Amino acid sequence: MAFPNVSDIIATTIENRSGEIADNVTMNNAGLAYIKKSGNVRSFSGGSIIYEELSFAANGNAGWYSGYDLLPTAAQDVLSAAQYNIAQAACPVTISGLEELRNAGKQQIIDLMDARLNVAEASMANLLAAAFYQDGTAAAGKQMVGLNAMVPTTPTTGTYGGIDRAVWNVWRPQVTTMALAATSATIQLAMDQVYAGLVRGRDAPNLILADNFMWAQYVQSLQLLQRFTGTSEGNLGFPSIKFMNADVVLDGGIGGFISARTMFFLNTKYMFFRPHSARNMVALSPNRRYAVNQDAEVSVLAWAGQMTCSGSQFQGRLISP
């Protein structure tokens, strides 16, 4: 006899694993893993827009004085906020009536759903990993906004986070395209120039994401040098070596999503992964999804949120022709 509350089991299995699935999704992608390491996975609980506060100008009241000089106290408009829409992603997990009969008994159904959740988890991880590098225009603009919008190849035009880069140069990332194809002899000089352009005091890139080609050129440029990988970086599970104080991470490999012949220079202090607190890899409307004209039940693994940035000018991109 089949276990009677199949939909309860499906939903409960998702709910019991929701935290684990959410963690595995962020750790599946090098960029999201480093954002998490920076403590910048921040959930939000409501609203139609996600805001990231930012400073776009210095306080003009700052200055030198002597003795009884009058100090300026004029109001200063120095803060604003980038605005991001909420993106949604889902992966339905189904079980048919025939599968229920064949897997009669509570434990068998749980085992079946565990196997299908493993696939759903991997599918959601890959969906977000791909979106991490894209510009948010896929799926009719419903996709999460990624690095191709945060650090576009043309940084002086377009709107990102509701801010027009043609108007606000403080919101423009640094993008450098090499004159000739990168080689092991030229890659470090180009990296030096991009890195130096993103340093402000103690602020500097802490993560450089590279595709296969750029990674290979950089590794070959270090062949005569001994190189080290820190313990904390190794624990994240991604191949990494150092450039200045930044970790250079291969995020290409098999089926990688990073743009070809590209390095992203990122300061993850200003990058955030913002899942909704009530929709972070959880069952969507449990016990309420039944096929009207099919012998099947569905539970939906769902996520809502966005990847945001409060300092686009601290991000960079190196491109090889």
C-alpha positions in Angstrom: 0.0 0.0 0.0 1.4 3.4 -1.0 2.2 5.9 1.8 -0.8 8.3 1.8 0.9 11.7 2.3 3.3 11.8 -0.6 3.1 15.5 -1.0 3.9 16.0 2.7 7.0 13.9 2.3 8.2 15.8 -0.8 7.7 19.2 0.9 9.2 18.1 4.2 12.3 16.6 2.5 12.9 20.0 0.7 12.3 21.9 4.0 14.7 19.7 5.9 17.4 20.2 3.4 16.7 23.9 2.5 19.6 25.3 4.5 22.0 22.7 3.1 20.9 23.3 -0.5 21.2 27.1 -0.1 24.7 26.6 1.3 25.8 24.2 -1.5 24.4 26.6 -4.1 26.6 29.5 -2.9 29.6 27.3 -2.6 29.2 25.9 -6.1 30.5 29.2 -7.6 33.9 30.8 -6.8 32.5 34.3 -6.8 29.5 33.5 -4.6 31.8 31.6 -2.3 34.0 34.6 -1.8 31.0 36.9 -1.3 29.9 34.5 1.4 33.5 34.5 2.9 33.3 38.3 3.0 30.1 38.0 5.1 28.0 39.5 2.4 25.3 37.0 2.0 22.5 39.1 3.5 18.8 38.1 3.4 16.0 40.6 3.1 12.4 40.2 4.3 10.2 42.2 2.0 9.7 45.2 -0.3 9.5 45.4 -4.1 13.1 46.7 -4.5 16.5 45.7 -3.0 18.5 48.8 -2.0 22.3 49.0 -1.6 23.3 52.3 0.1 26.4 53.9 -1.4 28.5 57.1 -1.0 28.8 59.0 -4.3 30.7 62.2 -3.1 32.9 63.4 -0.3 31.6 65.6 2.5 32.5 69.1 1.4 32.5 70.3 5.1 35.8 68.5 5.6 38.8 71.0 5.8 41.5 72.6 7.9 40.9 75.3 10.5 42.7 77.2 13.2 41.6 78.4 16.6 38.2 80.1 16.6 37.6 79.7 12.8 33.9 79.0 12.0 33.3 75.4 10.9 31.0 74.8 7.9 27.8 73.0 8.7 26.0 73.0 5.4 23.9 69.9 4.7 25.7 67.5 2.5 24.0 65.2 0.0 26.6 62.4 -0.2 24.5 59.2 0.1 22.3 57.4 -2.3 21.2 53.8 -3.0 21.5 51.5 -6.0 18.2 49.7 -6.7 17.8 46.1 -7.8 14.7 44.1 -8.8 13.9 40.8 -7.2 14.7 37.8 -9.4 13.0 34.4 -9.0 14.2 30.9 -9.8 12.5 27.5 -9.4 13.0 23.9 -10.1 9.9 21.7 -9.8 10.3 18.2 -8.4 7.7 15.7 -9.5 6.5 12.2 -8.6 3.9 10.3 -10.6 1.2 8.0 -9.2 2.9 5.0 -10.8 6.3 6.0 -9.1 4.4 6.3 -5.8 3.0 2.8 -6.2 6.4 1.3 -7.3 8.1 3.0 -4.3 5.5 2.1 -1.8 6.4 2.9 1.8 7.6 6.1 3.4 11.3 5.3 3.3 11.4 4.4 -0.4 9.6 7.6 -1.3 12.1 9.7 0.8 15.0 7.9 -1.0 13.4 8.7 -4.4 12.9 12.3 -3.5 16.4 12.6 -2.1 17.8 11.5 -5.5 15.6 13.9 -7.3 16.5 16.8 -4.9 20.1 16.1 -5.6 19.5 16.8 -9.3 17.3 19.8 -8.5 20.0 21.2 -6.2 22.7 20.8 -8.9 20.3 22.4 -11.5 19.6 25.4 -9.3 23.4 25.8 -8.5 24.2 25.8 -12.2 21.4 28.2 -12.9 22.7 30.8 -10.4 26.3 30.1 -11.4 25.5 31.0 -15.0 23.5 34.1 -14.0 26.5 35.2 -11.8 28.4 36.0 -15.0 25.6 37.3 -17.2 23.8 40.6 -17.5 20.3 39.8 -16.3 18.6 40.1 -19.7 18.1 36.3 -20.3 14.6 34.8 -19.8 13.0 38.1 -20.9 14.9 40.0 -18.2 13.8 37.8 -15.3 17.4 36.5 -14.7 19.5 37.5 -11.7 21.8 40.4 -12.7 25.5 39.3 -12.8 29.0 40.5 -13.6 28.3 41.4 -17.3 26.1 44.1 -15.9 28.2 45.0 -12.9 31.4 45.1 -15.0 30.3 45.5 -18.7 32.8 45.6 -21.6 31.6 49.2 -22.2 31.6 50.8 -18.7 30.6 54.4 -19.7 27.1 53.6 -20.9 24.0 51.8 -19.6 22.2 51.7 -16.3 23.1 49.4 -13.5 21.3 49.4 -10.1 19.1 52.2 -11.4 22.2 54.5 -11.9 23.1 55.8 -15.3 26.9 55.3 -15.9 26.9 57.9 -18.7 26.0 60.5 -16.1 27.8 59.2 -13.0 31.5 58.3 -13.6 31.8 57.3 -9.9 29.7 54.3 -10.9 31.9 53.1 -13.7 34.1 50.0 -13.3 37.6 49.8 -14.9 37.7 47.8 -18.1 41.0 47.2 -20.0 41.2 45.5 -23.4 44.8 44.4 -24.3 46.1 45.5 -27.7 47.3 42.0 -28.5 46.4 38.6 -27.3 47.7 37.9 -23.7 50.8 35.8 -23.4 52.8 34.7 -20.4 55.2 37.6 -21.1 52.5 40.3 -21.1 49.8 39.1 -18.7 51.3 40.4 -15.5 51.9 44.0 -16.8 48.3 44.1 -17.9 47.1 42.8 -14.5 49.3 45.3 -12.7 47.6 48.2 -14.5 44.1 47.0 -13.8 44.8 46.2 -10.2 46.5 49.6 -9.6 43.5 51.4 -11.0 41.2 49.7 -8.4 43.2 50.5 -5.3 42.0 53.2 -2.9 43.8 53.2 0.4 43.2 49.8 2.0 40.5 49.0 -0.6 41.8 46.6 -3.3 40.6 43.6 -5.3 40.6 40.4 -3.2 39.4 38.1 -6.0 40.4 37.7 -9.6 38.3 35.2 -11.6 39.9 33.9 -14.7 38.8 31.7 -17.7 41.0 28.9 -18.9 43.0 31.0 -21.3 43.8 33.9 -18.9 44.5 31.4 -16.1 47.0 29.5 -18.3 48.9 32.6 -19.3 49.2 33.7 -15.7 50.3 30.3 -14.4 52.9 30.1 -17.2 54.2 33.5 -16.3 54.9 32.1 -12.8 56.7 28.9 -13.8 60.1 30.1 -12.6 58.7 31.3 -9.3 57.5 29.5 -6.2 53.9 30.2 -5.5 51.7 29.6 -2.5 48.1 29.2 -1.8 46.7 30.2 1.6 44.9 27.6 3.7 41.7 29.5 3.8 41.5 29.8 0.0 42.2 26.1 -0.3 39.4 25.3 2.0 36.9 27.0 -0.4 37.7 24.2 -2.9 38.7 26.3 -5.9 42.1 26.2 -7.6 43.8 29.5 -6.7 47.1 31.3 -6.7 48.1 34.8 -5.6 48.5 38.1 -7.4 49.4 40.9 -4.9 46.9 40.2 -2.1 44.2 38.8 -4.4 43.4 35.2 -5.0 43.4 34.3 -8.7 40.8 31.6 -9.2 40.2 29.4 -12.2 36.4 29.6 -12.7 36.4 28.2 -16.2 37.2 24.5 -16.4 34.5 22.1 -17.8 31.3 23.9 -18.6 32.5 27.2 -17.0 30.3 30.3 -17.4 32.9 33.1 -17.3 33.4 35.1 -20.5 36.2 33.8 -22.8 39.6 35.5 -22.5 38.5 37.4 -19.4 39.7 38.2 -15.9 37.4 39.9 -13.4 39.1 41.9 -10.7 36.6 42.0 -7.8 36.4 43.6 -4.4 33.8 41.5 -2.7 33.6 44.0 0.1 31.2 45.8 -2.1 29.3 42.8 -3.6 26.3 41.1 -2.0 24.2 38.0 -2.5 20.7 38.9 -1.2 18.3 36.0 -0.9 14.7 36.6 0.4 14.5 35.2 3.9 11.3 33.3 3.0 12.4 32.1 -0.4 15.9 30.7 -0.1 15.8 27.2 -1.6 12.6 26.2 0.1 9.4 24.4 -0.9 7.0 26.7 -2.7 3.5 26.4 -1.5 3.8 22.9 0.0 0.9 20.4 -0.3 -0.9 22.6 -2.9 0.4 21.6 -6.3 -1.5 18.7 -7.9 -1.9 18.0 -11.6 -5.5 18.5 -12.6 -5.4 16.1 -15.6 -2.4 13.9 -14.6 -1.7 11.3 -11.9 1.2 13.4 -10.5 2.2 15.6 -7.7 4.8 18.4 -7.7 6.8 20.3 -5.1 8.8 23.4 -6.2 12.3 24.2 -5.0 12.3 28.0 -5.1 14.7 30.9 -4.7 14.2 34.7 -4.9 16.7 37.5 -4.5 19.5 39.2 -6.3 23.2 39.8 -6.6 23.9 43.5 -5.8 26.8 45.9 -5.6 27.4 49.1 -3.6 30.7 50.0 -5.3 30.8 49.3 -9.0 33.9 51.6 -9.4 35.9 49.1 -7.3 35.4 46.3 -9.8 37.5 45.7 -13.0 37.8 43.5 -16.0 40.8 42.6 -18.2 40.0 41.3 -21.7 42.4 39.7 -24.2 41.6 39.8 -27.9 
